[in-house]
Amino acid sequence: MDEHMKRRLDKQRQLFKQLGVQLDALSIHEKQFNYKLRGYDPDEVDAYLDLVIKDYERFYANIADLMDKWQEQQLTIRDLKSSAKPVEDPTKIDRKQLDDIVKQLDDIVKQLEYSVRQLKIRARPEQDLFSE
């Protein structure tokens, strides 16, 4: 296994451990089952586990992407808070200051709404398959 893949799997294991998920893609792939008379077809089990592994990889990618976006938004919020000019008397905010604050908040809300829409699309890519 190359070093990049090993680091990626280590990051995945750490994240899954934080989330309370016991299995990762590699542990599913490496699982060996005992053979018994009249047991399940090993090829069929392997094919199914390959699908499970792909789902785990997709979940991990989505979670990692969302965490990155969340961190970016936290940095943006922190920057906005640090760059905001303190108002000496809150009852005397001029119109330009108020417009600037509203615009910044509107931009943040739009970013968050876009992120939620993207998450919904990725979380349910086959949503039309089950409609009746």
C-alpha positions, 0 to 999 in steps of 0.5 A: 500500500502506498504512503498516500493511501495509508495516510488517507486511511489513517485520517478516515479511521480517526474521523470514524472513531470520533463519529463512533463508526467501528468499520472503515473501508480497509477493515471491511475489505480485509475481513475473512469469513470461515467456509461452512458447508452450504454457506454463502457464495464467497464471490457474492459476499465479496461483491456486496462488501465491495459496494459497502466499501464504496459507500464508506468511501463516499460517506467519508468524502462527503463528511471530510468535504463538509468539515472543510466547508464548516472550517472555512465558514468558521474562519469567515465568521471569525474574520468578520467579527474581528474586522467589524468596527465596534459601535460606540452607541448602538442606537446611532448606527449610520445607514452605511454601516447597517447596509454593510452588516446586512450585506455580509450576513446575506452573503453568509446565509447564501453560502450556507444555503448553497452548502446545504443544497449541495449536501442534499444533492450528494446525500441523496443522488438516487432520490428519484429512484424510489418515488411512486 
